[in-house]
Amino acid sequence: MKRLSMICLFLLVWAGTMFAQTLKSPDGNLTLQFRLSAEGTPVYSLQYKGKDVIKESKLGFSVRPDYQFDRNFTVTDTQTSESNTTWKPVWGQYSEIRDHHNELFIAMKQNGTGWLLNLRFRLFNDGLGFRYEFPVQKELRHFTVNEEETEFRLTGDHKAFWLPGDYDTNEYPTTTSKLSEVASLIDSVRQEPLAIRSATPNLAVQSPLMLKSAEGLYINIHEAALVNYPAMQLNLDDKGFVLSTHLTPDRNGTKAYVQTGSVTPWRTIVVSDDARDILASSLILNLNEPCKLADTSWIHPTKYVGVWWEYFTGQGSTWAYTDTQDIVIGKTDYTKLKPNGHHGANTAHVKEYIDFASKHGFDAVLVEGWNEGWEDNYAYSKEFIYDFDKPYPDFDVAELQRYAKEKGVKIIMHHETTSSVADYERQMHDAFRFMNKYGYDAVKTGYVGGIIPRSEHHDGQWMVNHYLRVAQTAAQYKIMVNSHEAVRPTGLCRTYPNWIAQESARGTEFESFKGNRPDHTTILPFTRLMGGPMDYTPGIFEGDLSQYGSNQAKLSTTLVKQLALYVTMYSPLQMAADLYQSYEKHLDAFQFIKDVAVDWDNTYILEAEPGDYITIARKAKGKNEWYIGGITDENAREAVIDLSFLPEGKKYEATIYADGKKADWRTNPQDYVISTKKVSSKTVLKQRLAPSGGVAISIKELE
């Protein structure tokens, strides 16, 4: 009897594990292994050059009311294929992107329920993407997700660059620690004063999550093509070093509403033994659908200035037109209210910025605080906050449009919602028609504070759909969108290239709150920027805000590092964010911002180590011009800049913007020197970077 039982057990285990499949990356360096466990649970593992990246990890769901959709599966079909294509982005870091991957498709059926679930794996040379697919089926049409059970079982206590798990903000400073140290640090990190915080109830971190193993593997975990699904946080088991998906719920605890015939976002793992390969990866873009816009001729990378930084400097400029607090949108007559005398978005002041933009070759001027409602923008408690087609009395929208057009400059619209999203959706078409009427072709949207509808979070399914709906609706009106305080990007700018940039992380404005560290911008390209470009708003030349008034903050970088950010912090939408008067004091350094491109033919990652340093070179789109940016953390270092990416046999002139001998972000940030040097593809430059300093170089072919 005992022998019979052992035989039965052996047969059960054998039957459950008899299905297994292996997939190799095109270059053979990555290996995916997939199988069903003895319980019929789908599991996968990933190796890079023979080293474990992800140990055997389970896949599946728990669904409502309380059912495990992660076991008792049988494989009904498998398919493998190879794809090797290229595509041309509308804008980007490369004029052409190669999509070369091997694919494994698994169709499964759950015993008992008859429910169907498919898995699709794509293995690239730089990593893995996989997603769940819910085919149309007789036995299942609609269901609600309790949790996605995807695991990432790591090999050890990796060094991590992390943000605390949070449903409503991604503006925490990045913390660098071992995974085992997260629990002891996370409560203090969560004390950061932010507009809104909604911490996960358990130990969790956000994606994109950057990791480095003791064996020297760089691992980035994120997601691609986030559509009609909540954003992914990552639960952390800091004893077993296992990460697992933690979907952002609504305030009722519901994670996702799913209809069969749909798919989840791709879960992405970018991996290499060279940190430069992480920054060079196009895996997330490749996992998104091709552009869905028939006409993209109206979409254009943009360099801009604006009425913005003055609101943070402490000199008294405000978004609000009056000091009256009792504002009722649609009823308050602003022409009868007393102006406060320090409203920034007034006609005469905006004309100053238009003149500056026109003189120095900038494309556009952003104006914040132009519309009615800023006096009482009270988040979460007030639904009707702004009017998106009613300018303040001192903002002559028609005259400013005429003046800007005469000067060859566009004005960028600003739609701050203070997270009253329901009201913004009611006004959205009217707002975009207003923009069309007055010649605006780009809008900066904002989502400060708690979301209305009040059951929603910034990163939940409803808001994920809203952000995409804004981009899709804006495309109908030929409007580009730059969204702030939105969910982290996941490569959807490929599908909707009018979604030209996002903030979605801790940007330059936090410099005015004494809030950014010297290593901040050496981390963001490995985390936040993995999913898409960031409107970081660099270019602050006056690093001591006490020069203006009440604000005592000081910048965390040298002036030259601010120049270098235009290359290292990729975006097709780049702002020269300082007051124009600051640039007039340093026109020689300002020349780099005027010259640097915002669209590129090629990108070369020359040096990189997350949290320490980055040096990147890029070729300007359609020009024989190259731009280099190198940055470091609080430690001075020597950047080694190999120019072998330049075409051979030609001579070039490099203009080098460097930290001065006494430059230091704490004591002497404005010390810089500018020099020129003849260079070629054989040149290797060695340049000292000051503490939290940088180097910026423009290279042009000699006649």
C-alpha positions as CSV (number, residue, x, y, z in Angstrom):
1,M,0.0,0.0,0.0
2,K,2.8,2.3,0.9
3,R,4.6,1.5,-2.3
4,L,1.4,2.2,-4.3
5,S,1.1,5.6,-2.6
6,M,4.7,6.5,-3.4
7,I,4.1,5.6,-7.1
8,C,0.9,7.7,-7.2
9,L,2.8,10.7,-5.7
10,F,5.6,10.2,-8.2
11,L,3.1,10.1,-11.1
12,L,1.4,13.3,-9.8
13,V,4.7,15.2,-9.6
14,W,5.8,13.9,-13.0
15,A,2.5,14.8,-14.6
16,G,2.7,18.4,-13.2
17,T,6.3,19.0,-14.2
18,M,6.3,17.1,-17.5
19,F,5.6,20.4,-19.3
20,A,8.6,22.7,-19.4
21,Q,10.0,25.0,-22.1
22,T,13.2,27.0,-22.6
23,L,13.6,30.2,-24.6
24,K,16.9,31.9,-25.5
25,S,17.5,35.5,-26.3
26,P,18.7,36.2,-29.9
27,D,22.4,36.5,-28.6
28,G,22.1,33.5,-26.3
29,N,23.0,35.4,-23.2
30,L,19.5,35.3,-21.6
31,T,17.6,32.1,-20.9
32,L,14.0,31.9,-19.8
33,Q,12.7,28.7,-18.3
34,F,9.0,28.0,-17.9
35,R,7.1,25.1,-16.4
36,L,4.0,24.1,-14.5
37,S,4.6,23.0,-10.9
38,A,3.1,19.9,-9.3
39,E,0.1,22.0,-8.3
40,G,-0.3,23.2,-11.9
41,T,1.0,26.7,-11.1
42,P,2.9,28.5,-13.9
43,V,6.4,29.3,-12.9
44,Y,9.4,31.0,-14.7
45,S,13.0,31.7,-14.1
46,L,15.6,33.9,-15.9
47,Q,19.4,33.5,-16.3
48,Y,22.0,35.9,-17.7
49,K,25.2,34.4,-19.0
50,G,24.6,31.4,-16.8
51,K,23.9,33.4,-13.6
52,D,20.5,33.4,-12.0
53,V,18.6,36.7,-12.3
54,I,15.2,35.6,-11.2
55,K,14.9,32.2,-9.5
56,E,11.8,30.1,-10.1
57,S,8.8,32.4,-9.5
58,K,5.1,31.9,-9.7
59,L,2.6,33.5,-11.9
60,G,-1.2,34.0,-11.7
61,F,-4.0,35.8,-9.9
62,S,-6.4,35.7,-7.1
63,V,-9.8,36.9,-8.2
64,R,-13.0,37.8,-6.4
65,P,-14.9,36.8,-4.5
66,D,-12.0,34.6,-3.3
67,Y,-10.7,32.2,-5.9
68,Q,-7.1,31.2,-6.9
69,F,-6.5,31.6,-10.6
70,D,-2.9,30.6,-10.2
71,R,-3.0,26.8,-10.0
72,N,-4.5,23.6,-11.5
73,F,-3.6,24.6,-15.0
74,T,-2.9,22.4,-18.0
75,V,-1.0,23.7,-21.1
76,T,-3.2,23.4,-24.2
77,D,-0.9,25.0,-26.7
78,T,2.5,26.5,-27.2
79,Q,4.0,28.6,-29.9
80,T,7.5,30.1,-30.4
81,S,8.5,32.7,-32.9
82,E,11.3,35.2,-33.7
83,S,11.0,38.8,-34.7
84,N,13.7,41.1,-36.0
85,T,12.4,44.4,-37.3
86,T,13.2,48.1,-37.0
87,W,10.9,51.1,-36.6
88,K,11.3,54.9,-36.6
89,P,10.0,56.9,-33.6
90,V,8.4,60.2,-34.2
91,W,11.0,61.6,-31.8
92,G,13.4,60.0,-29.5
93,Q,16.9,59.1,-28.4
94,Y,17.4,57.1,-31.7
95,S,16.1,57.8,-35.2
96,E,15.6,54.0,-35.6
97,I,15.0,51.3,-33.1
98,R,15.6,47.6,-33.5
99,D,13.1,45.2,-32.1
100,H,14.8,41.8,-32.0
101,H,13.2,39.2,-29.7
102,N,12.3,35.6,-29.4
103,E,8.7,34.8,-28.2
104,L,7.1,32.0,-26.3
105,F,3.3,31.8,-26.1
106,I,1.6,29.5,-23.6
107,A,-2.1,28.8,-23.7
108,M,-3.5,27.2,-20.5
109,K,-6.8,25.9,-19.1
110,Q,-7.7,25.7,-15.5
111,N,-9.0,22.3,-14.4
112,G,-12.4,22.4,-12.8
113,T,-13.5,26.0,-13.9
114,G,-12.5,25.6,-17.5
115,W,-11.2,29.2,-17.5
116,L,-8.5,30.1,-20.0
117,L,-5.4,32.1,-19.4
118,N,-2.5,32.8,-21.8
119,L,1.0,33.9,-21.2
120,R,3.3,35.7,-23.7
121,F,7.0,36.0,-23.1
122,R,9.4,38.1,-25.2
123,L,13.1,37.7,-24.6
124,F,15.4,40.4,-26.0
125,N,19.1,40.7,-25.7
126,D,18.7,43.2,-22.9
127,G,15.9,41.6,-21.0
128,L,12.5,39.9,-20.6
129,G,8.9,41.1,-21.0
130,F,5.9,39.0,-20.2
131,R,2.2,39.6,-19.9
132,Y,-1.1,37.8,-19.2
133,E,-3.8,37.5,-21.8
134,F,-7.4,36.8,-21.1
135,P,-9.0,35.2,-24.3
136,V,-12.7,35.6,-25.0
137,Q,-14.3,32.4,-23.6
138,K,-17.7,30.9,-22.7
139,E,-17.0,30.3,-19.1
140,L,-15.7,33.7,-18.1
141,R,-16.4,37.3,-19.3
142,H,-16.0,39.7,-16.4
143,F,-14.0,39.4,-13.2
144,T,-12.4,41.5,-10.5
145,V,-8.8,41.1,-9.5
146,N,-8.0,40.7,-5.8
147,E,-4.3,40.6,-6.6
148,E,-1.9,39.7,-9.4
149,E,0.4,37.0,-8.0
150,T,3.5,37.6,-10.2
151,E,6.7,37.1,-8.4
152,F,10.3,38.2,-8.9
153,R,12.4,35.9,-6.7
154,L,15.8,37.5,-6.4
155,T,19.1,35.7,-5.7
156,G,20.2,37.8,-2.7
157,D,20.2,41.0,-0.8
158,H,20.7,43.3,-3.7
159,K,21.6,47.0,-3.6
160,A,18.4,48.8,-4.4
161,F,17.4,52.3,-5.5
162,W,13.9,52.6,-4.2
163,L,10.9,54.8,-3.4
164,P,8.4,53.7,-0.8
165,G,5.2,52.0,-2.1
166,D,2.6,54.7,-2.4
167,Y,-0.7,54.9,-4.4
168,D,-0.6,58.7,-4.9
169,T,2.9,60.1,-5.2
170,N,6.2,59.3,-6.9
171,E,7.9,62.4,-5.5
172,Y,9.8,60.8,-2.7
173,P,13.6,61.1,-2.8
174,T,15.3,57.9,-3.9
175,T,16.8,55.9,-1.1
176,T,19.8,53.7,-1.8
177,S,20.2,50.7,0.5
178,K,20.3,46.9,0.7
179,L,16.9,45.3,0.3
180,S,17.2,44.0,3.9
181,E,17.5,47.6,5.1
182,V,14.3,48.9,3.5
183,A,12.1,48.1,6.4
184,S,14.2,50.0,8.9
185,L,14.4,53.1,6.6
186,I,10.9,53.3,5.0
187,D,9.0,55.0,7.9
188,S,11.4,57.9,8.0
189,V,11.4,58.3,4.2
190,R,7.6,58.4,4.3
191,Q,7.8,61.5,6.6
192,E,8.8,63.5,3.5
193,P,6.4,66.5,3.2
194,L,4.5,66.0,0.0
195,A,1.1,67.2,-1.3
196,I,-0.4,63.8,-0.8
197,R,0.8,60.4,0.5
198,S,-1.1,57.1,0.5
199,A,1.3,54.5,1.7
200,T,0.9,50.8,1.0
201,P,-0.3,48.9,4.2
202,N,2.6,46.5,3.9
203,L,6.3,46.7,3.0
204,A,6.5,47.7,-0.6
205,V,8.5,49.8,-3.1
206,Q,7.7,51.4,-6.4
207,S,8.7,50.5,-9.9
208,P,10.8,51.2,-11.8
209,L,13.1,49.5,-9.3
210,M,16.8,49.5,-10.0
211,L,18.9,46.7,-8.4
212,K,22.6,45.7,-8.4
213,S,23.6,42.2,-7.2
214,A,26.8,41.3,-5.4
215,E,27.8,39.5,-8.5
216,G,27.7,42.7,-10.5
217,L,24.4,42.2,-12.4
218,Y,22.3,45.3,-13.0
219,I,18.6,44.5,-12.9
220,N,15.7,46.9,-13.6
221,I,12.1,45.8,-12.9
222,H,9.2,47.8,-14.3
223,E,6.2,47.5,-16.7
224,A,5.3,48.4,-20.2
225,A,2.1,49.4,-22.0
226,L,0.0,50.2,-18.8
227,V,-3.5,50.4,-20.2
228,N,-6.8,49.9,-18.4
229,Y,-5.0,48.4,-15.4
230,P,-3.6,49.7,-12.2
231,A,0.1,50.6,-11.8
232,M,2.3,48.0,-10.1
233,Q,3.9,48.5,-6.7
234,L,6.3,45.7,-5.5
235,N,5.7,43.9,-2.3
236,L,9.0,43.1,-0.6
237,D,9.8,40.0,1.4
238,D,13.1,41.2,2.9
239,K,14.0,37.9,4.3
240,G,13.6,35.7,1.2
241,F,14.3,38.6,-1.2
242,V,11.2,38.1,-3.1
243,L,9.3,40.9,-4.9
244,S,5.7,40.4,-5.9
245,T,3.1,42.6,-7.7
246,H,1.0,44.9,-5.5
247,L,-1.6,46.5,-7.8
248,T,-2.8,50.0,-6.8
249,P,-6.4,49.7,-5.5
250,D,-9.2,52.2,-5.4
251,R,-10.2,53.3,-1.9
252,N,-12.7,50.4,-1.7
253,G,-9.8,48.0,-2.1
254,T,-10.7,46.9,-5.6
255,K,-7.6,46.3,-7.8
256,A,-8.8,45.9,-11.3
257,Y,-12.0,45.2,-13.3
258,V,-11.2,42.9,-16.2
259,Q,-13.2,41.8,-19.3
260,T,-11.9,38.8,-21.2
261,G,-10.5,39.7,-24.6
262,S,-7.9,42.0,-22.9
263,V,-4.3,41.8,-21.8
264,T,-2.3,43.1,-18.8
265,P,0.7,45.4,-19.1
266,W,4.0,43.7,-19.7
267,R,6.2,43.0,-16.7
268,T,9.7,44.0,-17.7
269,I,13.1,42.9,-16.4
270,V,16.1,44.6,-18.0
271,V,19.4,43.0,-17.1
272,S,23.1,43.3,-17.9
273,D,26.5,43.1,-16.3
274,D,27.2,46.6,-17.7
275,A,25.2,49.6,-16.3
276,R,25.4,51.3,-19.7
277,D,23.2,48.7,-21.2
278,I,20.4,49.6,-18.8
279,L,20.3,53.2,-20.0
280,A,20.6,52.1,-23.7
281,S,17.7,49.7,-23.5
282,S,14.6,50.2,-25.7
283,L,12.9,47.1,-24.4
284,I,10.0,49.0,-22.8
285,L,9.3,51.0,-26.0
286,N,9.5,47.8,-28.1
287,L,6.8,46.2,-26.0
288,N,4.3,49.1,-26.7
289,E,2.1,49.1,-29.8
290,P,3.2,51.2,-32.8
291,C,1.9,54.7,-33.2
292,K,-1.8,54.9,-33.6
293,L,-1.9,58.5,-34.9
294,A,-2.3,58.7,-38.7
295,D,-0.8,62.2,-38.9
296,T,2.1,63.1,-36.6
297,S,3.4,66.1,-38.6
298,W,2.1,68.5,-36.0
299,I,4.1,66.9,-33.1
300,H,7.4,68.6,-32.6
301,P,10.1,68.5,-29.9
302,T,10.2,71.8,-28.0
303,K,12.6,73.9,-26.1
304,Y,10.9,76.5,-23.9
305,V,11.1,79.1,-21.1
306,G,8.3,80.2,-18.9
307,V,6.5,82.0,-16.1
308,W,7.1,79.3,-13.5
309,W,10.3,79.3,-11.4
310,E,9.5,82.8,-10.0
311,Y,6.6,81.1,-8.0
312,F,9.2,79.1,-6.1
313,T,12.0,81.6,-5.5
314,G,10.5,83.5,-2.6
315,Q,10.3,86.9,-4.3
316,G,6.5,87.1,-4.0
317,S,5.2,86.3,-7.5
318,T,2.0,84.2,-7.3
319,W,-0.3,82.1,-9.5
320,A,-3.4,83.9,-8.0
321,Y,-4.7,87.2,-9.4
322,T,-6.3,88.4,-6.2
323,D,-6.1,87.7,-2.4
324,T,-9.8,87.0,-2.3
325,Q,-10.4,83.5,-1.0
326,D,-14.2,83.1,-1.5
327,I,-14.2,82.1,-5.1
328,V,-17.0,80.4,-6.8
329,I,-16.2,79.3,-10.4
330,G,-18.8,80.5,-12.9
331,K,-20.2,83.1,-10.4
332,T,-17.3,85.2,-9.2
333,D,-16.7,88.3,-11.3
334,Y,-13.0,88.9,-11.3
335,T,-13.3,92.3,-12.9
336,K,-14.8,93.5,-9.7
337,L,-12.0,92.1,-7.4
338,K,-8.9,94.0,-6.4
339,P,-5.7,92.6,-8.0
340,N,-3.0,91.6,-5.6
341,G,-0.3,93.3,-7.6
342,H,2.0,90.3,-7.7
343,H,0.2,88.0,-10.2
344,G,2.9,86.5,-12.5
345,A,0.8,85.6,-15.5
346,N,0.0,89.2,-16.6
347,T,0.2,90.4,-20.2
348,A,3.2,92.7,-19.9
349,H,5.3,90.1,-18.0
350,V,4.5,87.3,-20.4
351,K,5.5,89.6,-23.3
352,E,9.0,89.9,-21.6
353,Y,9.3,86.1,-21.8
354,I,8.1,86.0,-25.4
355,D,10.7,88.6,-26.3
356,F,13.4,86.6,-24.5
357,A,12.3,83.4,-26.2
358,S,12.3,85.0,-29.6
359,K,15.7,86.7,-29.2
360,H,17.4,83.5,-28.1
361,G,15.7,81.0,-30.5
362,F,13.3,79.2,-28.1
363,D,10.2,77.6,-29.4
364,A,7.7,78.4,-26.7
365,V,6.8,80.1,-23.4
366,L,4.9,78.2,-20.6
367,V,2.6,80.4,-18.6
368,E,1.2,79.1,-15.3
369,G,-1.5,80.9,-13.3
370,W,-3.3,82.4,-16.3
371,N,-6.8,81.1,-15.6
372,E,-9.5,81.7,-13.0
373,G,-9.5,79.7,-9.8
374,W,-6.0,79.8,-8.2
375,E,-7.1,81.7,-5.1
376,D,-9.0,78.8,-3.6
377,N,-7.4,75.7,-5.2
378,Y,-8.2,73.4,-2.2
379,A,-7.6,69.8,-3.1
380,Y,-10.0,67.0,-2.4
381,S,-12.6,69.2,-0.6
382,K,-13.6,71.3,-3.6
383,E,-14.7,69.9,-6.9
384,F,-15.2,73.1,-9.1
385,I,-11.8,74.8,-8.7
386,Y,-10.8,76.2,-12.1
387,D,-12.2,77.4,-15.4
388,F,-10.1,76.2,-18.2
389,D,-11.3,78.7,-20.8
390,K,-11.6,81.9,-18.7
391,P,-8.4,84.0,-18.4
392,Y,-7.7,86.4,-15.5
393,P,-8.5,90.1,-16.4
394,D,-4.8,90.9,-16.6
395,F,-4.1,88.1,-19.1
396,D,-5.1,89.2,-22.6
397,V,-5.1,85.9,-24.3
398,A,-5.9,87.3,-27.8
399,E,-3.2,90.0,-27.6
400,L,-0.6,87.5,-26.3
401,Q,-1.4,85.1,-29.1
402,R,-1.0,87.9,-31.7
403,Y,2.2,89.0,-30.1
404,A,3.7,85.5,-29.8
405,K,2.8,84.7,-33.4
406,E,4.5,87.9,-34.5
407,K,7.6,86.9,-32.7
408,G,7.6,83.3,-34.0
409,V,6.9,81.8,-30.5
410,K,4.2,79.5,-29.2
411,I,2.6,79.7,-25.8
412,I,2.2,76.5,-23.8
413,M,-1.1,76.1,-22.0
414,H,-1.3,75.0,-18.3
415,H,-4.1,73.0,-16.9
416,E,-3.6,72.4,-13.2
417,T,-6.6,70.3,-12.0
418,T,-5.5,70.1,-8.3
419,S,-6.8,66.6,-8.9
420,S,-10.4,67.5,-9.4
421,V,-10.3,65.1,-12.3
422,A,-14.0,64.6,-12.7
423,D,-14.4,68.4,-13.4
424,Y,-11.5,68.4,-15.8
425,E,-13.1,65.6,-17.8
426,R,-16.3,67.7,-18.0
427,Q,-14.3,70.7,-19.3
428,M,-11.7,68.9,-21.4
429,H,-13.2,69.4,-24.9
430,D,-14.1,73.0,-24.2
431,A,-10.5,73.6,-22.9
432,F,-8.9,72.0,-26.0
433,R,-11.2,74.0,-28.4
434,F,-10.2,77.1,-26.5
435,M,-6.5,76.2,-27.1
436,N,-7.2,75.6,-30.9
437,K,-8.9,79.0,-31.1
438,Y,-5.9,80.8,-29.7
439,G,-3.1,78.8,-31.3
440,Y,-1.9,76.7,-28.4
441,D,-0.5,73.3,-29.5
442,A,0.8,72.0,-26.1
443,V,-0.5,71.7,-22.6
444,K,1.1,71.0,-19.3
445,T,-1.4,69.1,-17.0
446,G,-1.1,68.8,-13.3
447,Y,-2.6,66.5,-10.6
448,V,-1.6,67.9,-7.2
449,G,-3.5,66.6,-4.2
450,G,-6.2,63.9,-3.6
451,I,-8.2,62.7,-6.6
452,I,-11.8,63.5,-7.2
453,P,-13.7,61.1,-7.8
454,R,-12.8,60.5,-4.1
455,S,-12.6,56.8,-4.4
456,E,-9.6,56.9,-6.7
457,H,-5.8,57.0,-6.4
458,H,-3.3,58.6,-8.8
459,D,-2.0,55.2,-9.8
460,G,-5.2,53.2,-9.9
461,Q,-7.0,51.8,-12.9
462,W,-9.5,54.7,-13.3
463,M,-6.8,57.3,-13.3
464,V,-4.5,55.3,-15.6
465,N,-7.4,55.4,-18.1
466,H,-7.8,59.1,-17.5
467,Y,-4.2,60.0,-18.3
468,L,-4.5,58.1,-21.6
469,R,-7.9,59.5,-22.4
470,V,-6.4,63.0,-22.1
471,A,-3.6,62.1,-24.5
472,Q,-6.1,60.5,-27.0
473,T,-8.5,63.4,-26.8
474,A,-5.7,66.0,-27.1
475,A,-4.6,64.2,-30.3
476,Q,-8.0,64.8,-31.8
477,Y,-7.2,68.6,-31.4
478,K,-3.6,68.2,-32.5
479,I,-2.3,69.1,-29.0
480,M,0.8,67.7,-27.3
481,V,0.5,66.7,-23.6
482,N,3.1,67.1,-20.8
483,S,1.6,65.5,-17.6
484,H,2.8,66.2,-14.1
485,E,2.0,64.3,-10.9
486,A,0.8,61.4,-13.1
487,V,1.5,57.7,-13.0
488,R,5.0,56.6,-14.0
489,P,5.3,56.3,-17.8
490,T,5.5,52.9,-19.4
491,G,6.5,53.6,-23.0
492,L,3.0,54.7,-24.3
493,C,4.7,57.7,-25.9
494,R,5.5,55.3,-28.8
495,T,1.8,54.6,-29.3
496,Y,0.7,58.2,-28.6
497,P,3.7,60.4,-29.4
498,N,1.7,63.6,-28.6
499,W,2.1,62.4,-25.0
500,I,5.5,64.1,-25.3
501,A,6.7,64.2,-21.7
502,Q,5.8,63.6,-18.1
503,E,7.1,64.7,-14.7
504,S,6.0,61.8,-12.5
505,A,9.0,62.0,-10.2
506,R,10.8,64.5,-8.0
507,G,11.8,67.4,-10.3
508,T,13.6,70.6,-10.1
509,E,10.9,72.4,-8.1
510,F,12.1,70.4,-5.1
511,E,15.4,72.2,-5.3
512,S,13.4,75.2,-4.0
513,F,12.2,73.1,-1.0
514,K,15.8,72.1,-0.1
515,G,14.8,68.7,-1.3
516,N,17.2,67.2,-3.9
517,R,20.5,65.4,-3.2
518,P,23.6,65.5,-5.4
519,D,23.1,61.9,-6.4
520,H,19.4,62.4,-7.5
521,T,20.0,62.9,-11.2
522,T,22.5,60.1,-11.4
523,I,19.7,57.7,-10.3
524,L,16.6,59.0,-12.2
525,P,17.8,57.8,-15.6
526,F,18.0,54.3,-14.2
527,T,14.6,54.5,-12.5
528,R,12.0,57.0,-13.6
529,L,13.3,57.6,-17.1
530,M,13.2,53.9,-18.0
531,G,9.5,54.2,-19.0
532,G,9.8,57.5,-20.9
533,P,11.1,61.1,-21.0
534,M,10.9,63.4,-18.0
535,D,10.1,67.1,-17.9
536,Y,12.7,67.6,-15.2
537,T,13.0,71.4,-15.9
538,P,16.8,71.9,-15.6
539,G,18.9,75.0,-16.2
540,I,18.8,76.8,-12.9
541,F,21.8,79.2,-12.9
542,E,21.2,81.1,-9.7
543,G,21.7,78.5,-7.1
544,D,21.2,80.6,-4.0
545,L,17.5,81.5,-3.7
546,S,18.1,83.8,-0.8
547,Q,19.2,86.3,-3.5
548,Y,15.5,86.8,-4.3
549,G,13.7,87.0,-1.0
550,S,12.4,84.7,1.7
551,N,13.5,81.3,0.3
552,Q,16.8,80.2,1.8
553,A,17.2,77.1,-0.4
554,K,20.4,76.3,-2.3
555,L,20.8,74.2,-5.4
556,S,22.3,70.8,-5.1
557,T,24.5,71.1,-8.3
558,T,27.0,73.3,-9.9
559,L,25.9,75.5,-12.8
560,V,27.7,73.2,-15.3
561,K,25.9,70.2,-14.0
562,Q,22.7,72.0,-14.8
563,L,23.9,72.3,-18.4
564,A,24.8,68.6,-18.6
565,L,21.3,67.6,-17.5
566,Y,20.0,68.6,-20.9
567,V,21.9,65.6,-22.3
568,T,21.7,63.1,-19.4
569,M,18.0,63.7,-18.5
570,Y,16.4,62.8,-21.9
571,S,13.3,64.7,-23.0
572,P,12.0,66.0,-26.3
573,L,10.5,68.8,-24.1
574,Q,13.2,70.8,-22.4
575,M,12.8,73.9,-20.3
576,A,15.3,76.6,-19.5
577,A,13.7,76.9,-16.1
578,D,15.4,79.8,-14.5
579,L,14.4,83.4,-14.6
580,Y,15.5,85.0,-17.8
581,Q,17.5,87.6,-15.9
582,S,19.7,84.8,-14.6
583,Y,20.6,83.8,-18.1
584,E,21.4,87.4,-19.1
585,K,24.1,87.4,-16.4
586,H,25.8,84.2,-17.9
587,L,25.1,84.4,-21.6
588,D,28.3,82.5,-22.4
589,A,27.1,79.5,-20.4
590,F,23.6,80.0,-21.7
591,Q,24.9,79.4,-25.2
592,F,25.0,75.6,-24.5
593,I,21.2,75.6,-23.6
594,K,20.5,77.6,-26.8
595,D,22.6,75.1,-28.9
596,V,21.7,71.7,-27.4
597,A,19.2,69.6,-29.4
598,V,16.0,68.1,-28.2
599,D,15.7,65.4,-30.8
600,W,18.4,62.9,-31.6
601,D,19.6,60.5,-34.3
602,N,21.7,58.4,-32.0
603,T,22.7,58.0,-28.3
604,Y,26.0,56.7,-26.9
605,I,26.2,55.8,-23.2
606,L,29.9,56.4,-22.4
607,E,30.0,55.9,-18.6
608,A,27.4,54.9,-16.1
609,E,27.0,53.7,-12.5
610,P,23.6,54.3,-10.8
611,G,23.9,56.8,-7.9
612,D,27.5,57.8,-8.9
613,Y,28.0,59.1,-12.4
614,I,26.6,59.2,-15.9
615,T,28.2,60.4,-19.2
616,I,26.2,60.4,-22.4
617,A,26.8,61.6,-25.9
618,R,24.1,62.2,-28.5
619,K,23.9,63.1,-32.2
620,A,21.5,65.9,-33.1
621,K,18.7,64.9,-35.4
622,G,19.7,65.6,-39.0
623,K,22.8,67.6,-38.1
624,N,26.6,66.9,-37.9
625,E,26.5,68.0,-34.2
626,W,27.0,66.0,-31.1
627,Y,26.4,67.0,-27.5
628,I,27.8,65.4,-24.3
629,G,26.7,65.6,-20.8
630,G,28.6,64.2,-17.8
631,I,27.4,64.4,-14.2
632,T,28.6,63.1,-10.8
633,D,27.2,62.8,-7.3
634,E,28.6,64.6,-4.2
635,N,32.1,63.1,-5.1
636,A,34.5,64.8,-7.5
637,R,35.7,62.5,-10.2
638,E,37.4,62.4,-13.6
639,A,35.2,61.7,-16.6
640,V,36.8,59.7,-19.4
641,I,35.1,60.7,-22.6
642,D,36.0,58.5,-25.6
643,L,35.0,60.3,-28.9
644,S,35.2,57.2,-31.0
645,F,31.5,57.5,-31.8
646,L,32.4,60.4,-34.2
647,P,32.8,59.6,-37.9
648,E,36.4,58.8,-38.7
649,G,38.6,60.9,-40.9
650,K,37.1,64.3,-40.1
651,K,38.0,67.2,-37.8
652,Y,35.7,68.7,-35.3
653,E,35.7,71.6,-32.8
654,A,34.5,70.9,-29.2
655,T,33.3,73.6,-27.0
656,I,33.8,72.4,-23.4
657,Y,31.8,73.9,-20.5
658,A,33.6,72.7,-17.4
659,D,33.5,73.2,-13.6
660,G,36.2,75.7,-12.5
661,K,39.0,74.8,-10.3
662,K,37.2,76.1,-7.2
663,A,33.7,74.8,-8.2
664,D,31.7,73.0,-5.5
665,W,27.9,72.7,-5.3
666,R,28.0,73.8,-1.6
667,T,30.4,76.8,-1.8
668,N,31.0,77.9,-5.3
669,P,28.5,76.5,-7.8
670,Q,28.9,79.3,-10.4
671,D,32.6,78.7,-11.0
672,Y,32.9,77.5,-14.6
673,V,35.3,77.8,-17.6
674,I,34.6,77.5,-21.3
675,S,37.3,76.4,-23.8
676,T,37.5,75.1,-27.3
677,K,39.5,72.1,-28.6
678,K,40.1,70.5,-32.0
679,V,39.0,66.8,-31.7
680,S,38.5,63.7,-33.8
681,S,37.2,60.2,-33.4
682,K,40.6,59.2,-31.9
683,T,40.4,61.8,-29.1
684,V,39.8,60.7,-25.5
685,L,39.0,63.7,-23.2
686,K,39.7,63.5,-19.4
687,Q,37.7,66.1,-17.5
688,R,37.5,66.7,-13.8
689,L,34.0,67.1,-12.4
690,A,33.6,69.0,-9.2
691,P,31.5,67.7,-6.2
692,S,28.0,67.4,-7.7
693,G,29.4,68.9,-10.8
694,G,29.4,68.1,-14.5
695,V,30.7,68.8,-17.9
696,A,28.8,69.8,-21.1
697,I,30.3,69.6,-24.5
698,S,29.1,70.6,-27.9
699,I,30.9,69.2,-31.0
700,K,30.5,70.5,-34.5
701,E,32.2,69.4,-37.7
702,L,34.8,71.8,-39.1
703,E,34.3,73.0,-42.7
